Structures are given as C-alpha cells and as structure tokens.
Amino acid sequence: MAPRTAHWLVLACTSLTILGCPSDDGSDGEAYVYEDALDSLDPLVEPRFQHTATALPDGRVLVVGGTLATPSSMQLDSYVAEVAVWEGDAFVRGASLAEPRAGHTATALSDGRVVIVGGTTHVGAPSPAFGVEVWDPASESLSAPGSLDFNLVGHCAVATPEDRVLIIDDCESSGCTVASIDPDTGSYESLGGAPSHRYALDLDCAALPDGRVVLGGALDEATDEAAPALDIYDPSSQSFTSVDLPAAFGREATVAALASGDVLVIGDAAGVEPGGVGTLGVVYTASGEVRALTGEAGAINRAEHLVTPLSDGRALVSGGLVALSPELDDAPGVDLVDPAAGTVTPVPGSEVSFGTRDGHAGALYADGPALLIGGRVGMDRVATVHVFR
C-alpha cells in the first residue's frame, strides 16, 4: 500500500454541526445529556477491522490502523497504514504509519499525544509490529521514536500519571511481561510482578485514578476455568493484589475505566446461559468496593465485545458473540450499563439499527456522543459509523 500525504479538512462549527461544537479544551462547558438514542452517520473513508479509536483532548476522535480486505476475496488482509480523524461530521485521512498494523493499542496521554504500540503488521507476511509510534495533535503528524525488542500481541496498555505507557502481556501466575514505555524515546523499562491467576492471551485492563491497573478475566491455574477474582497491579511496588468477586468472568471479559474513576469488568459471565439473566459484570470502585451489575430482560452475556464508557459514568457494551452459546452466535445490538442503578439494559431498537459485528472501535466525540466505528459483520469488514447520543 502506497503511503499517503497527510491532509486535513477544517470544518466551521455552526448550529448545523451534527454532534455539537467543542471549545478549545474539547468540551462545550456543560455536562452532556444523553438521549439514549442510537443513530447511523456517514461511513468511514474505507472499512476497518481490529483498528483503534481514541478520544483527543480537542474533542476529535483518532482512528488508527486495522485491516481492510474480506476473507471472501481469497486474498490476505490488507493492513491500514494511516490514521483518520473525525472532525465533527466526517472522517478525513491523516498521516501515514511507519508500518501498517492491526490489533494494536493507541493510548492517549494528558498532553494529547497518542502512543501506538504492538499488534501485527503485514509486509510480505503477517508478523509482530515492534515499532513505537506517536501521533501529535499539535503538528498533526506521526513520529517513530523507537522500537521494542519483544512482540506485543493481545496486550493491554494504559497511560500512567507520569505520561508514560504501561503495557502488560503474557500473564501467568509465574509472572507477566510488564514494561513502562517512554513516548519521547520509544525506549522502555522492564517491571516485575506475578498475579495470583493466569490470564488469556488477549488481555484486558484499565487504570484507576491512582495509577494502579485492574486486570479482568482471571482464570484458575489448575482448571483453566473462570475464577471469581481480579488482580490489581501496582507499578510503584511492582506487585499484584487479588480481589474476590461475587461472580466469575472468563477469558473474554472486557475491562474499561469509567468517567467516575471506577473500573468496569463485564462479559463472559460464568453460569449465565444464553438468553438468561444474572450478574453480567461488576464495578470495582476507586475506593475498593465491588458492586454487581444485573442484566435485565434482553441484555446479553457477551464475549469478544466492545465497551465504550460514556461521559456521565455509564457505558455501552456492543457487538461480539453470545457467551456460552454452543455455536458462538453473534450478539446483536447494544446494551447500556448503569453502575448507579446496578443494571445492564438493552438500548431499544439497537438489535436492528446496529445489528451484529465484532472488531469495531469506540470513543467519545467532544466528551459527549459515543461513536461506534467499523468492524466486521459476518466475514466482511464494514465502514459503518453509529452514534449514541
């Protein structure tokens, strides 16, 4: 794929702008009030699968990488060597990546830069992507300050209070790959620590306000079954602490930091059969409490799903598969998590308007409406964009 020259579209902010007009700091000065409605928007420039979407401080949304091709074309996936930016009512092409990649992480720092690490690339044949790339919203350009000497596929990444990127990968009870990446140099410092449980190859985690990191989807070392626990990593002591949960969430559980500072663990809930209701997730609060989330009628116990936190402390859970279903059925629609009420409820009409998909990405625009972007429907990559507002 030939690299493209970066170019940008400057949009006037008027009363006709679909999603509202952020101020210079990315907010409109007032708390966004959701209508709890899901709509379709104009599509991406091209389909993407296993890409990332990252909210920027100026209110825009950065989409990085992914794959394009459909397996039905009998061709290998074409990896996207570029970024795209949502400017308020459309995506525009941005800078070119040094190496195309998918399955990576793109972590926002407090100064607005986004650090891109890991995943796989496709130059001749699929292989790990070792380079560290940084997107700078001030210059609207990408830089490649350095490379790692180990591969990251299925890792998780969070920003630290010091504006570094903490990555965790390959977690067994004997230890994890833990490193702190310097975005200025691309170099890293290896850290230590061994959790009380093992974790799946596709690891998920989220940071608490004090810098500790919550890992979800704990597995029992002896049985490989879901364990009713989570592990919390403390970078300052390079150690893990185990926390008991009222229910077990398996290898396909998803972890996300909520606007409140609490952390959501949801999905692949053990014992919740397809079509059944029960404890679909938990919230681990910044003060150390554990609160169960009960699925109401129509909510789905999902696997391989996406969680998109909202600015009011709630979160969307979309797409993926029906956990524990014999045929791994696609999970339609979008569910809404309300930690204050302790509930998970379906978004009305989303089974039809959103349908089924996986490998999509989500982020907030201007600290308000949530964009659900791209993904795969069946075996086909799609360019669709939905907005929850």
FENSULRA-V706750 format. One record per residue. BURIAL is I if it has 24 or more other ideal C-beta (glycine too) atoms within 12 Angstrom, else O. D_LAST is the distance of its C-alpha to the last C-alpha in Angstrom with 2 decimals. Layout:
burial->BURIAL d_last->D_LAST
burial->BURIAL d_last->D_LAST
This chain:
burial->O d_last->35.85
burial->O d_last->36.79
burial->O d_last->34.92
burial->O d_last->33.01
burial->O d_last->33.37
burial->O d_last->30.26
burial->O d_last->28.89
burial->O d_last->25.90
burial->O d_last->24.13
burial->O d_last->23.60
burial->O d_last->20.91
burial->O d_last->21.25
burial->O d_last->18.42
burial->O d_last->18.33
burial->O d_last->16.46
burial->O d_last->15.81
burial->O d_last->13.87
burial->I d_last->10.66
burial->I d_last->8.50
burial->I d_last->10.85
burial->I d_last->14.14
burial->I d_last->14.99
burial->O d_last->18.43
burial->O d_last->21.27
burial->O d_last->20.30
burial->I d_last->16.76
burial->O d_last->15.14
burial->O d_last->14.71
burial->O d_last->17.00
burial->O d_last->14.78
burial->O d_last->12.61
burial->I d_last->8.89
burial->O d_last->7.93
burial->I d_last->4.96
burial->O d_last->5.49
burial->I d_last->5.76
burial->O d_last->5.61
burial->I d_last->6.61
burial->I d_last->8.19
burial->I d_last->11.03
burial->I d_last->11.90
burial->O d_last->15.45
burial->O d_last->17.18
burial->I d_last->18.83
burial->I d_last->22.29
burial->I d_last->23.75
burial->I d_last->22.97
burial->I d_last->22.72
burial->I d_last->23.40
burial->I d_last->23.90
burial->I d_last->22.43
burial->I d_last->20.48
burial->I d_last->17.34
burial->I d_last->17.66
burial->I d_last->15.67
burial->I d_last->18.14
burial->I d_last->19.02
burial->I d_last->18.67
burial->I d_last->14.93
burial->I d_last->15.68
burial->I d_last->15.48
burial->I d_last->18.90
burial->I d_last->19.66
burial->I d_last->23.22
burial->I d_last->25.71
burial->I d_last->25.54
burial->I d_last->27.73
burial->I d_last->27.91
burial->I d_last->30.64
burial->O d_last->30.64
burial->O d_last->33.44
burial->O d_last->34.57
burial->O d_last->35.77
burial->O d_last->38.46
burial->O d_last->37.72
burial->O d_last->36.69
burial->I d_last->33.14
burial->I d_last->32.63
burial->I d_last->30.92
burial->I d_last->28.70
burial->I d_last->30.52
burial->I d_last->27.90
burial->I d_last->24.60
burial->I d_last->21.78
burial->I d_last->19.39
burial->I d_last->16.01
burial->I d_last->16.87
burial->I d_last->13.83
burial->I d_last->14.08
burial->I d_last->16.48
burial->I d_last->18.26
burial->I d_last->21.80
burial->I d_last->24.66
burial->I d_last->25.83
burial->I d_last->28.92
burial->I d_last->30.93
burial->I d_last->31.30
burial->I d_last->34.89
burial->I d_last->34.59
burial->I d_last->32.06
burial->I d_last->30.42
burial->I d_last->28.09
burial->I d_last->27.36
burial->I d_last->27.48
burial->I d_last->25.51
burial->I d_last->24.00
burial->I d_last->23.95
burial->I d_last->22.77
burial->I d_last->25.39
burial->O d_last->25.15
burial->O d_last->26.64
burial->I d_last->23.92
burial->I d_last->26.13
burial->I d_last->25.05
burial->I d_last->27.84
burial->I d_last->28.08
burial->I d_last->30.58
burial->I d_last->31.84
burial->I d_last->31.03
burial->I d_last->33.27
burial->I d_last->34.47
burial->I d_last->36.33
burial->O d_last->39.29
burial->O d_last->41.90
burial->O d_last->40.81
burial->O d_last->37.97
burial->O d_last->38.66
burial->I d_last->37.03
burial->I d_last->35.41
burial->I d_last->37.29
burial->I d_last->36.16
burial->I d_last->33.99
burial->I d_last->31.86
burial->I d_last->29.99
burial->I d_last->27.46
burial->I d_last->27.88
burial->I d_last->25.21
burial->O d_last->27.99
burial->O d_last->30.17
burial->I d_last->27.51
burial->I d_last->30.01
burial->I d_last->30.84
burial->I d_last->33.89
burial->I d_last->35.70
burial->I d_last->37.54
burial->O d_last->39.03
burial->I d_last->39.13
burial->I d_last->39.29
burial->O d_last->42.34
burial->O d_last->40.52
burial->I d_last->37.86
burial->I d_last->34.37
burial->I d_last->32.91
burial->I d_last->30.58
burial->I d_last->30.52
burial->I d_last->27.86
burial->I d_last->27.42
burial->I d_last->26.21
burial->I d_last->26.78
burial->I d_last->29.54
burial->O d_last->30.06
burial->O d_last->32.74
burial->I d_last->30.36
burial->I d_last->31.91
burial->I d_last->30.37
burial->I d_last->31.55
burial->I d_last->31.80
burial->I d_last->32.92
burial->I d_last->34.33
burial->I d_last->37.02
burial->I d_last->36.95
burial->I d_last->39.98
burial->I d_last->41.70
burial->O d_last->44.25
burial->O d_last->41.74
burial->I d_last->38.76
burial->I d_last->38.43
burial->I d_last->36.90
burial->I d_last->36.90
burial->I d_last->35.63
burial->I d_last->35.01
burial->I d_last->35.81
burial->I d_last->33.45
burial->O d_last->36.19
burial->O d_last->38.88
burial->I d_last->37.22
burial->O d_last->39.75
burial->I d_last->39.12
burial->O d_last->40.71
burial->O d_last->41.26
burial->I d_last->40.49
burial->O d_last->41.78
burial->I d_last->40.85
burial->I d_last->41.05
burial->I d_last->38.59
burial->I d_last->39.89
burial->I d_last->38.33
burial->I d_last->37.81
burial->I d_last->34.48
burial->I d_last->33.48
burial->O d_last->33.76
burial->I d_last->29.97
burial->I d_last->29.42
burial->I d_last->26.17
burial->I d_last->26.00
burial->I d_last->24.06
burial->I d_last->25.44
burial->I d_last->25.94
burial->O d_last->26.10
burial->O d_last->29.90
burial->I d_last->29.97
burial->I d_last->30.85
burial->I d_last->29.21
burial->I d_last->28.26
burial->I d_last->29.23
burial->I d_last->28.03
burial->I d_last->29.69
burial->I d_last->33.21
burial->I d_last->36.05
burial->O d_last->39.48
burial->O d_last->42.07
burial->O d_last->44.66
burial->O d_last->42.73
burial->O d_last->39.70
burial->O d_last->37.65
burial->I d_last->34.49
burial->I d_last->35.54
burial->I d_last->34.01
burial->I d_last->33.59
burial->I d_last->31.81
burial->I d_last->33.43
burial->I d_last->32.58
burial->I d_last->34.06
burial->I d_last->35.41
burial->I d_last->36.17
burial->O d_last->38.55
burial->O d_last->40.84
burial->I d_last->39.95
burial->O d_last->39.81
burial->I d_last->37.67
burial->I d_last->37.32
burial->O d_last->36.61
burial->I d_last->34.50
burial->O d_last->34.96
burial->I d_last->32.06
burial->I d_last->32.17
burial->I d_last->31.34
burial->I d_last->31.70
burial->I d_last->29.06
burial->I d_last->30.57
burial->I d_last->30.55
burial->I d_last->27.15
burial->I d_last->25.30
burial->I d_last->22.44
burial->I d_last->22.30
burial->I d_last->19.53
burial->I d_last->19.56
burial->I d_last->17.03
burial->I d_last->16.06
burial->I d_last->18.78
burial->O d_last->21.40
burial->I d_last->21.95
burial->I d_last->22.04
burial->I d_last->20.65
burial->I d_last->23.04
burial->I d_last->21.95
burial->I d_last->23.32
burial->I d_last->26.82
burial->I d_last->27.80
burial->I d_last->31.54
burial->O d_last->32.75
burial->I d_last->29.55
burial->O d_last->30.64
burial->I d_last->28.49
burial->O d_last->27.13
burial->O d_last->28.10
burial->I d_last->26.33
burial->I d_last->27.24
burial->I d_last->26.33
burial->I d_last->23.70
burial->I d_last->23.26
burial->I d_last->24.19
burial->I d_last->23.03
burial->I d_last->25.73
burial->I d_last->25.48
burial->O d_last->26.76
burial->O d_last->29.66
burial->O d_last->30.69
burial->O d_last->29.54
burial->I d_last->28.38
burial->I d_last->26.04
burial->I d_last->25.67
burial->I d_last->22.51
burial->I d_last->23.36
burial->I d_last->21.82
burial->O d_last->21.49
burial->O d_last->22.50
burial->I d_last->20.74
burial->I d_last->19.51
burial->I d_last->21.25
burial->I d_last->23.51
burial->I d_last->22.48
burial->I d_last->24.37
burial->I d_last->23.65
burial->I d_last->19.90
burial->I d_last->17.19
burial->I d_last->15.57
burial->I d_last->12.59
burial->I d_last->12.55
burial->I d_last->9.66
burial->I d_last->10.81
burial->I d_last->11.49
burial->I d_last->13.94
burial->I d_last->12.39
burial->I d_last->12.07
burial->I d_last->11.23
burial->I d_last->14.53
burial->I d_last->14.78
burial->I d_last->17.78
burial->I d_last->21.29
burial->I d_last->24.25
burial->I d_last->25.30
burial->I d_last->27.31
burial->I d_last->30.95
burial->O d_last->30.89
burial->O d_last->34.33
burial->O d_last->33.13
burial->O d_last->30.03
burial->O d_last->27.85
burial->I d_last->24.46
burial->I d_last->21.63
burial->I d_last->19.12
burial->I d_last->15.43
burial->I d_last->13.04
burial->I d_last->13.84
burial->I d_last->12.18
burial->I d_last->14.64
burial->I d_last->15.24
burial->I d_last->18.29
burial->O d_last->19.09
burial->O d_last->19.57
burial->O d_last->21.00
burial->I d_last->19.21
burial->I d_last->17.55
burial->I d_last->16.07
burial->I d_last->14.90
burial->I d_last->11.50
burial->O d_last->13.09
burial->O d_last->14.03
burial->I d_last->12.97
burial->O d_last->16.72
burial->O d_last->17.14
burial->I d_last->14.07
burial->I d_last->14.01
burial->I d_last->17.63
burial->I d_last->19.66
burial->I d_last->19.95
burial->I d_last->21.03
burial->I d_last->21.62
burial->I d_last->18.13
burial->I d_last->16.46
burial->I d_last->13.18
burial->I d_last->12.29
burial->I d_last->9.99
burial->I d_last->10.15
burial->I d_last->11.64
burial->I d_last->11.01
burial->I d_last->7.31
burial->I d_last->4.71
burial->I d_last->6.67
burial->I d_last->9.05
burial->I d_last->11.38
burial->I d_last->14.51
burial->I d_last->17.82
burial->I d_last->20.07
burial->I d_last->22.77
burial->O d_last->22.97
burial->O d_last->26.44
burial->O d_last->28.53
burial->O d_last->26.79
burial->I d_last->24.58
burial->I d_last->21.55
burial->I d_last->19.68
burial->I d_last->16.49
burial->I d_last->13.07
burial->I d_last->9.85
burial->I d_last->6.26
burial->I d_last->3.80
burial->I d_last->0.00
